[in-house]
Each structure stands twice: as C-alpha cells, then as structure tokens.
Amino acid sequence: MADDELEAIRRQRMAELQAKHGDASNNQQAEEAKQRETEMRNSILAQVLDQSARARLSNLAMVKPEKASSVENYLIQMARFGKLGGKISESGLIEILEKVSQQTEKKTTVTFNRRRVMDSDEEDDY
C-alpha cells in the first residue's frame, strides 16, 4: 500500500516537472519568435530608410517609443504594398513624422465652471 502511494506521488511530481519544463520551452520559443520579428522589422527598415533617417528614427524611439513604433509600422506597411519608390531620406521621414503627429494630435478643451456668488433665487431681498 505504501508503494502505491509512493508511486502516485512520483507520477504527480514527474508530471509537475514536465509541465514546468514545457512552459520554459514555450517561453523560449516565444522569445525566439519575438527576436525574429524584430530582426525582420530592422531588415525592412534598413532597406527602406537611408542612414540619416534611421538615425533620426532611433533617436525618436529613445524619446517616444510608441510614436516610433507607429511610424515603423506605417513604413513597413507602405513597403509591403510597394508604395515606396526608393529609400526615404531624413526630410521624407520628417514629413511622415509630421503626418503621424497630426493624426495622433490630442485636442484638449478647457471648460470653466465659475461659481456664482449669491446667485440664489431664494434670497431676493437685499
């Protein structure tokens, strides 16, 4: 009877170890897929942008990573559909950045709620 319990514990422990090892390999595969995707993005951007434009985009990525990723996605999409004719220079990238900035510009509105002093209708007798 003790051997059966011991065998069940061993099987349970072995299943836990296999599950843990399987999760680690899945994480490793996800990491490799992410690395391949970034390499592919960088190779496409290297084909599309010249050196000065890539430098500007990398500087932008340090300051505003979400804006840089949206510009990268835009450039990659244009490259895939064949809308780019040759490499984009720094001035061309600046134009694209301005377009993206105009599209994502947040418009803020300010409303003033001013409190009226002695604006009660109940107190009409001064």
N, C-alpha and C positions, 0 to 999 in steps of 0.2 A: 504494500500500500504506500509506503514511503517512496518507493521507486517510481510509482505512477505520478505522485505529486511532484517529485523532483524532475521527472521528465516533462511534465506540463510547465513547470517554471522555466526549464531550459528552453522549451519551444517558444514560450512567451518572450523570454529575453532575446532569443535569436531573432524573432520577428521584429522586436523593437530596434535591434541593431541594424537589421536590414532596411527598415523604414528610415532610420536616421541616415544611413549611408546613401540611400536612394535620394533623399532630399538634398544631400550635399552635391550629388552628381547633377541633379536638376538645377541647382543654383549655379553650378559651374557651367552648364550648358547655356543657361540664360545669360550669364556673364560673357561667354564667348559670342553669343548671338548679338549682344549689345555692342561688343567690340567690333565685330564685323560690320555692323550697321554704321558705326562712327567712321570706320575706315572707308567705307563706300561713300559716305557723305563727303568726307575730306577729298577723296579722289575726284568726285564730280565737281566739287568747288574748285579744285586745282585746275581742272580742265576749263572751267567757265570764267574764273577771275584771274586777272594778272596779279603780280606780286604786291603792288601798292594797294590794290583793292582788298586782297587777302589780309594784308597788314591792318587796314582800317577795320575790316570785319572782325578780326581777332581782338583788336582794341575795344570795339563795341561789345564783344562777348564778355570781356572782363568787367565792363561797367554795367551793361544791361543785357544779361544773358537771354531773357525771354524775347527781347526785341531782335537780338542777333539770330536766335533760332527761327523766328518767324521770317526774317529776311533770307536765311539759308533755305528754309522750306520753299519760299517763293522762287528763289533762284533755281533750286533743284527741279521744281515743277516746270518752270519755263524751259529748262534744259531738256527735260524728258519729252516735252511736247514740241521741241525743235523751234522755239520762238526766239532763241538767241542766235545772233549771227556773229560768231567770233567771241573773243574774250572781252569781258567787261572791264573797263578801266575804272580808276578811282572816281572820276567825275560821273560815270554811269552809275556806279554804286551809290554815290551821294544822291543822285536823282531817285533811285529806287528807295533809299532810306527816307527821303522826303515824302514819297508817296505812301510808304508804310506808316510814317508818323502822322500824316493827315488822316489816314483811315482809322488809326487807333487813338486819335486825339480825344481826350476826355473833355467834355464840355461841362464846366461847373457853373452852377447858378447859385446865387446868394439871395435869400429872401430875408427881409427884416420883419420881425414881429415886434412892433413897438407897443409898449403898454401905455394905455391912455390913463392919465391920472385924473381922477374924479370924473369918470365917464359913465357913471351910474345913472340910470333914469329915475331911480328911487329918490335921489337927493336933488330935487329941482329947486328947493328953497335955499337961496344963498343969503 
